[in-house]
Amino acid sequence: RIAGVNIPTQKKVFVALTYIYGIGEKRAQEIMDATGIDMAKRVHELSDQEILKIREMIDKNFSVEGDLRREVSMNIKRVMDLG
């Protein structure tokens, strides 16, 4: 469970990260490079330390899930109010 999302355990970490709202292929690649995790590794093969690295990286550098959804919603409402 990363960023409040249950990611699939049988998929590669790179692909599984894209299940999180706000993380696409580019950001998943950045996270993998920054944490030093092998691209071919699958989620169920990750150690607790590697999962912690991914969580910290996402929390520090990206707005994802609830925060991002709220921000997008507020921006849409603001623009609609402006007309």
C-alpha positions, 0 to 999 in steps of 0.5 A: 500500500503506497499513498493510500492505494493498494498497488498490484503485487504481481506487476513490475514496480514501474507499472504498479506505480502508475496506478497511483493518481498523479503518477504516470510513466515519466514520474514512475521512471523518476522515482525508480531512478531516484530510489535506485530500484531495478526496473525489472523488479516486481512489487512482491519482490520489494523489501520493506526498506525499498517500499519505504524509500518509494513512499518517502520519495512520493511524499516529499516530491509529488502531490498525489491522490487526495491532495491532487484531486482536491487541488484539481477540483478547486482549480476547476471551481475557481475557473468556473466562478471566473466565467 
